[in-house]
């Protein structure tokens, strides 16, 4: 392992031209000891033109990363492999810039929206049926996809925005369309679900 002086001389002549020895020593000692490796070619592991901060950050949190608790359920319900599930959880970040929309979609994915079906099970409400149609149990899938009111709303939105009728599947509505070329559609879907949820909270028809 190179000393502070040896490593400073290496980076001084290669990348950190304006750095000082004290600044470099502080940076070097900030790296956790378990991440320090004994590689002869120091330039190969610290080449600023090839790596960004997010790369090092990703490496630091990799060992502490935990999958969402509903990861397996999402995969089983919509017949997705791990790579597709990962894309589903990353989709809100990619398509929406508004924090409230991202947060809302994560609640949908993790099944933490308190629909009447859930509230009925914990004796918070006396009726598990949908606030819109009042006929079927108000699950998230029903509220955002199966309900006749939600279906009419979705059809009207797609007709007006995209000037065409789109046949959406349950998975398209609940997790979004994973293809990047469909990001605009996925954004509109999340926005529409958030509107439906707002209507439900205000007890008004969409």
C-alpha positions as CSV (number, residue, x, y, z in Angstrom):
1,X,0.0,0.0,0.0
2,X,1.4,3.4,-0.9
3,X,1.9,6.0,1.7
4,X,0.2,9.4,1.7
5,X,3.3,11.0,0.2
6,X,3.7,8.4,-2.6
7,X,0.0,8.5,-3.5
8,X,-0.1,12.3,-3.4
9,X,2.9,12.4,-5.8
10,X,1.0,10.0,-8.1
11,X,-2.2,12.0,-8.3
12,X,-0.4,15.4,-8.3
13,X,1.2,14.6,-11.6
14,X,-1.9,13.0,-13.1
15,X,-5.2,14.5,-12.0
16,X,-5.3,16.6,-8.8
17,X,-2.9,19.3,-10.1
18,X,-4.2,22.0,-7.8
19,X,-4.6,19.8,-4.7
20,X,-2.5,20.1,-1.5
21,X,-1.0,17.4,0.6
22,X,-3.3,18.1,3.6
23,X,-6.4,18.0,1.4
24,X,-5.3,14.8,-0.2
25,X,-4.5,13.1,3.1
26,X,-8.0,14.1,4.4
27,X,-9.6,12.6,1.4
28,X,-7.6,9.4,1.5
29,X,-8.3,8.8,5.2
30,X,-12.0,9.4,4.6
31,X,-12.2,6.2,2.6
32,X,-13.3,3.3,4.9
33,X,-10.5,0.9,5.6
34,X,-12.5,-2.1,4.2
35,X,-12.6,-0.3,0.9
36,X,-8.9,0.3,0.6
37,X,-7.2,-2.1,-1.7
38,X,-3.6,-2.9,-2.3
39,X,-3.2,-2.3,-6.1
40,X,0.2,-1.3,-7.4
41,X,-1.1,1.0,-10.2
42,X,-2.8,3.7,-8.1
43,X,-3.9,5.5,-11.3
44,X,-6.1,2.6,-12.2
45,X,-8.2,2.9,-9.1
46,X,-8.4,6.7,-8.9
47,X,-8.8,8.2,-12.4
48,X,-11.1,11.2,-12.1
49,X,-11.8,11.3,-15.9
50,X,-13.4,7.9,-15.8
51,X,-15.4,8.0,-12.5
52,X,-17.9,10.3,-11.0
53,X,-19.0,10.8,-7.4
54,X,-22.2,8.7,-7.9
55,X,-20.0,5.8,-8.8
56,X,-18.1,5.9,-5.6
57,X,-21.3,6.6,-3.6
58,X,-23.0,3.6,-5.3
59,X,-20.1,1.4,-4.3
60,X,-20.2,2.6,-0.7
61,X,-24.0,1.9,-0.2
62,X,-24.0,-1.3,-2.2
63,X,-23.4,-3.5,0.8
64,X,-26.1,-1.8,2.9
65,X,-28.8,-1.8,0.1
66,X,-32.0,-3.6,0.9
67,X,-34.7,-4.5,-1.4
68,X,-38.2,-3.1,-0.7
69,X,-40.4,-5.5,1.3
70,X,-42.9,-5.8,-1.6
71,X,-40.2,-6.6,-4.1
72,X,-41.2,-10.3,-4.3
73,X,-44.9,-9.5,-4.3
74,X,-44.6,-7.1,-7.3
75,X,-42.7,-9.7,-9.2
76,X,-45.2,-12.4,-8.6
77,X,-48.3,-10.3,-9.2
78,X,-47.1,-8.9,-12.5
79,X,-44.8,-11.8,-13.6
80,X,-41.6,-9.8,-13.6
81,X,-38.0,-10.9,-13.3
82,X,-35.6,-9.0,-10.9
83,X,-34.3,-6.7,-13.7
84,X,-37.8,-5.6,-14.5
85,X,-38.8,-5.1,-10.9
86,X,-35.7,-2.9,-10.5
87,X,-36.8,-0.8,-13.5
88,X,-40.3,-0.5,-12.0
89,X,-38.8,1.0,-8.8
90,X,-36.5,3.3,-10.7
91,X,-39.2,4.4,-13.1
92,X,-40.7,7.2,-10.8
93,X,-37.3,8.8,-10.6
94,X,-36.8,8.7,-14.4
95,X,-40.2,10.0,-15.5
96,X,-41.3,12.4,-12.7
97,X,-39.4,15.3,-11.3
98,X,-42.1,16.2,-8.7
99,X,-41.3,14.6,-5.3
100,X,-44.9,14.2,-4.4
101,X,-45.5,12.0,-7.5
102,X,-42.4,9.9,-6.9
103,X,-43.5,9.4,-3.3
104,X,-47.0,8.5,-4.4
105,X,-45.9,5.9,-6.9
106,X,-43.6,4.3,-4.3
107,X,-46.7,4.0,-2.0
108,X,-48.5,2.2,-4.9
109,X,-45.6,-0.2,-5.5
110,X,-45.2,-0.9,-1.8
111,X,-48.9,-1.3,-1.1
112,X,-49.1,1.3,1.6
113,X,-52.1,3.2,0.2
114,X,-55.0,2.9,2.8
115,X,-57.9,1.9,0.5
116,X,-61.2,1.0,2.0
117,X,-60.4,-2.7,1.8
118,X,-57.4,-2.2,4.1
119,X,-59.3,0.2,6.4
120,X,-62.1,-2.3,6.7
121,X,-59.8,-5.0,7.8
122,X,-58.5,-2.9,10.7
123,X,-62.1,-1.8,11.6
124,X,-61.5,1.8,10.6
125,X,-64.4,2.0,8.2
126,X,-67.6,0.0,8.1
127,X,-67.7,-0.6,4.3
128,X,-64.9,-2.0,2.2
129,X,-66.4,-1.0,-1.1
130,X,-65.1,1.5,-3.6
131,X,-65.8,5.2,-3.0
132,X,-66.5,5.6,-6.7
133,X,-68.7,2.7,-7.9
134,X,-69.7,1.5,-4.4
135,X,-70.1,-2.1,-5.7
136,X,-66.7,-3.8,-5.5
137,X,-64.0,-4.0,-2.8
138,X,-61.7,-0.9,-3.0
139,X,-58.3,-2.5,-3.6
140,X,-55.6,-0.4,-5.3
141,X,-56.0,-2.5,-8.5
142,X,-59.7,-1.8,-8.5
143,X,-59.5,1.8,-7.7
144,X,-56.9,2.7,-10.4
145,X,-57.8,0.1,-13.0
146,X,-61.0,-2.0,-12.7
147,X,-63.5,0.6,-11.5
148,X,-65.8,1.9,-14.2
149,X,-65.3,5.5,-13.1
150,X,-61.5,5.1,-13.2
151,X,-61.6,3.3,-16.6
152,X,-63.8,6.1,-18.1
153,X,-61.4,8.7,-16.7
154,X,-58.3,6.9,-18.1
155,X,-59.9,6.5,-21.6
156,X,-60.9,10.2,-21.7
157,X,-57.4,11.3,-20.7
158,X,-55.6,9.1,-23.2
159,X,-58.0,10.2,-26.0
160,X,-57.5,13.9,-25.3
161,X,-53.7,13.9,-24.6
162,X,-52.5,11.3,-27.0
163,X,-55.3,11.6,-29.6
164,X,-55.7,7.9,-29.6
165,X,-57.2,5.1,-27.6
166,X,-54.6,3.1,-25.7
167,X,-55.4,-0.3,-24.2
168,X,-53.6,-0.4,-20.9
169,X,-53.0,-3.5,-18.9
170,X,-53.2,-3.7,-15.1
171,X,-49.4,-3.7,-14.9
172,X,-49.2,-0.6,-17.1
173,X,-51.4,1.3,-14.7
174,X,-50.0,0.0,-11.5
175,X,-46.2,0.0,-12.2
176,X,-45.9,2.0,-15.4
177,X,-44.6,1.0,-18.8
178,X,-41.0,0.0,-18.5
179,X,-39.9,1.0,-22.0
180,X,-38.1,4.3,-22.0
181,X,-39.8,5.4,-25.2
182,X,-43.0,5.3,-23.2
183,X,-41.9,7.6,-20.4
184,X,-44.4,10.3,-21.2
185,X,-47.2,7.8,-21.0
186,X,-45.9,6.5,-17.7
187,X,-45.8,10.0,-16.3
188,X,-49.4,10.7,-17.3
189,X,-50.4,7.4,-15.7
190,X,-48.8,8.3,-12.4
191,X,-50.3,11.8,-12.6
192,X,-53.7,10.3,-13.3
193,X,-53.5,7.9,-10.4
194,X,-52.6,10.7,-8.1
195,X,-55.7,12.6,-9.3
196,X,-57.9,9.6,-8.7
197,X,-56.5,9.3,-5.2
198,X,-57.2,13.0,-4.5
199,X,-60.8,12.5,-5.7
200,X,-61.1,9.5,-3.4
201,X,-59.9,11.5,-0.4
202,X,-62.3,14.3,-1.2
203,X,-65.1,11.8,-1.9
204,X,-65.9,13.2,-5.3
205,X,-66.2,11.4,-8.6
206,X,-63.3,11.7,-11.1
